[in-house]
Amino acid sequence: MQRLVLASNNAGKLREFNALLSPLGFDVVPQGALGIPEAEEPYATFVENALTKARHASRLAGMPALADDSGICVDALDGAPGVYSARYAQMVGKPKTDAANNAHLISQLAGKLNRRANYYCVLVLVRHADDPRPIIAEGTWAGEVVDSPRGAGGFGYDPHFLLPTLGKTAAELSAEEKNSVSHRAVALQGLVARLQAAQLKVGA
């Protein structure tokens, strides 16, 4: 198994990445397990933040690193929360929790008829901290925001993210279902395809 440090301590993301990457021979280790602090995320775009996080984790771990920057972009809110999805409620003085983030999102959508939203994910893999050829892939997942939470699975905004074609929220999907169609799954498929097309090996 090839070890990759994940530039995140999010337990939900770790489960998803291990489920998606272990069949390919990768062992994903969260940066917290290696004593690596979180990187700053000062940028307004997902790709800049993901690259910053990957380089930071790789430099401190001395091994290849994978970073994910993802969030939900809501049409009626001009793309918000966007890169601030994980700390959306914190920005208005509330706790940095999934429950608080969801409550704040629903409050911001009060009275708005347009509920279209997209989950968006950028993955960046660097073989070392100064890798001049970072491997970058992205994925999107279209849905709608619903006021009432449904389902006990997933994390983040999943209980409020309805998939009209399935009639379920992301939190009502099994882990296997989500890992086959999510924004993160699409991005990962793109990442693997780029690795294969370039005939590159992690750690090379």
C-alpha positions in Angstrom: 0.0 0.0 0.0 1.3 3.5 -0.8 0.8 6.0 1.9 -0.8 9.4 1.2 -1.3 12.1 3.8 -4.7 13.7 3.6 -4.6 17.4 4.2 -7.7 17.2 6.4 -8.9 15.8 9.7 -12.5 15.5 8.5 -13.6 12.0 9.5 -16.3 11.8 6.9 -13.8 12.7 4.1 -11.3 10.2 5.4 -13.9 7.4 5.3 -14.8 8.3 1.7 -11.2 8.6 0.5 -10.2 5.3 2.0 -13.2 3.6 0.6 -12.5 5.0 -2.9 -8.7 4.7 -2.8 -7.9 1.5 -0.9 -8.9 -0.7 -3.8 -6.3 1.2 -5.8 -3.6 0.4 -3.4 -3.5 3.6 -1.3 -3.5 4.0 2.4 -4.8 7.5 3.3 -3.6 8.9 6.6 -5.1 12.1 8.1 -2.6 14.9 8.7 -3.6 15.1 12.4 -2.3 11.5 13.0 1.1 12.8 11.9 0.9 15.9 14.1 0.4 18.3 11.2 -1.6 21.4 11.9 -4.2 22.7 9.5 -3.1 25.1 6.8 -4.5 28.5 6.3 -7.1 28.8 3.6 -6.9 32.4 2.6 -8.1 32.2 -1.0 -11.4 32.8 -2.7 -11.2 29.8 -5.0 -11.3 26.0 -4.2 -8.2 25.2 -6.4 -5.9 27.7 -4.6 -6.9 26.5 -1.2 -6.5 22.8 -2.2 -3.1 23.4 -3.6 -2.0 25.3 -0.5 -3.2 22.5 1.8 -1.6 19.8 -0.2 1.8 21.5 -0.3 1.6 22.2 3.4 0.8 18.6 4.4 3.4 17.2 2.0 6.2 19.4 3.3 5.6 18.6 6.9 4.9 14.9 6.3 7.7 14.3 3.8 5.4 12.2 1.7 2.9 12.6 -1.2 -0.2 14.5 -0.1 -3.8 14.7 -1.3 -5.9 17.7 -0.6 -9.6 18.3 -1.1 -11.3 21.6 -1.1 -15.0 21.3 -1.5 -18.3 22.9 -0.6 -21.8 23.7 -1.6 -22.5 26.6 -4.0 -26.1 27.8 -4.0 -27.4 29.7 -7.0 -29.7 32.0 -5.1 -26.8 33.1 -2.8 -24.5 33.9 -5.7 -22.5 30.8 -5.1 -22.3 31.0 -1.3 -21.2 29.4 1.0 -18.6 28.2 -1.5 -15.1 28.0 0.0 -16.6 29.0 3.3 -18.9 26.0 3.6 -17.2 24.4 6.5 -17.2 27.7 8.5 -20.4 29.3 7.2 -22.0 29.7 10.6 -18.8 30.6 12.3 -18.6 33.7 10.1 -21.7 35.1 11.8 -20.5 34.2 15.4 -22.1 30.7 15.6 -20.5 27.3 16.3 -18.4 25.6 13.6 -20.7 22.6 13.3 -22.7 20.9 10.6 -25.9 21.6 12.4 -25.1 25.4 12.7 -24.0 25.6 9.1 -27.2 24.0 7.9 -29.3 26.2 10.0 -27.6 29.3 8.8 -27.9 28.1 5.1 -31.7 27.5 5.5 -32.1 30.9 7.2 -30.4 32.6 4.2 -32.7 30.9 1.8 -35.9 31.9 3.6 -38.4 33.2 1.0 -36.2 32.3 -2.0 -37.9 30.1 -4.6 -34.7 29.1 -6.4 -33.2 26.2 -4.5 -30.7 24.9 -7.1 -27.2 24.1 -5.7 -24.1 22.2 -6.6 -21.6 20.4 -4.5 -18.2 21.2 -5.9 -14.9 19.5 -5.2 -11.3 20.1 -6.3 -8.7 17.4 -5.6 -5.0 18.2 -5.7 -2.3 15.5 -5.4 1.4 16.5 -5.0 4.2 14.0 -5.0 6.3 16.3 -2.9 5.9 19.8 -1.6 7.6 21.5 -4.5 6.0 19.3 -7.2 5.8 21.5 -10.3 3.1 19.3 -11.9 0.4 18.9 -9.3 -2.4 16.6 -10.5 -5.7 18.5 -10.3 -9.2 17.2 -10.9 -12.7 18.5 -10.1 -16.2 17.3 -9.8 -19.7 18.7 -9.4 -22.9 17.2 -8.1 -26.2 19.0 -8.9 -29.1 19.1 -6.5 -31.5 21.3 -4.6 -31.6 22.6 -1.0 -34.6 21.4 1.1 -35.6 23.0 4.4 -36.2 19.8 6.3 -33.3 17.4 6.9 -33.7 13.9 5.7 -31.4 10.9 6.3 -28.8 9.9 8.8 -25.8 9.3 6.6 -23.1 11.5 5.1 -22.0 14.7 6.7 -21.9 18.4 6.1 -25.0 19.7 4.1 -26.0 16.1 3.0 -29.3 16.0 4.9 -30.5 19.1 3.1 -29.0 18.3 -0.4 -31.8 16.7 -2.4 -31.1 14.8 -5.6 -34.3 15.2 -7.7 -33.5 12.3 -10.0 -33.3 9.9 -7.1 -35.9 11.5 -4.8 -33.4 11.3 -1.9 -31.0 13.6 -0.1 -27.3 12.8 -0.1 -27.8 11.7 3.6 -30.3 9.0 2.5 -27.9 7.3 0.2 -25.8 4.4 1.3 -22.0 4.9 1.5 -21.6 2.8 -1.7 -24.2 4.9 -3.6 -22.7 8.2 -2.6 -19.2 7.1 -3.4 -20.2 6.2 -6.9 -21.9 9.5 -7.9 -20.8 12.3 -5.5 -18.7 15.3 -6.5 -15.8 13.8 -4.7 -16.2 10.5 -6.6 -16.3 12.3 -9.9 -13.2 14.3 -9.0 -11.4 11.2 -7.9 -12.2 9.4 -11.1 -10.7 12.3 -12.9 -7.6 12.2 -10.7 -7.0 8.5 -11.4 -7.5 9.0 -15.1 -4.9 11.8 -15.1 -2.5 9.7 -13.3 -2.9 6.8 -15.7 -2.8 9.1 -18.8 0.5 10.6 -17.7 1.8 7.2 -16.5 2.8 8.8 -13.3 3.3 7.1 -10.0 2.7 8.7 -6.6 6.0 9.1 -4.8 8.0 8.9 -8.1 
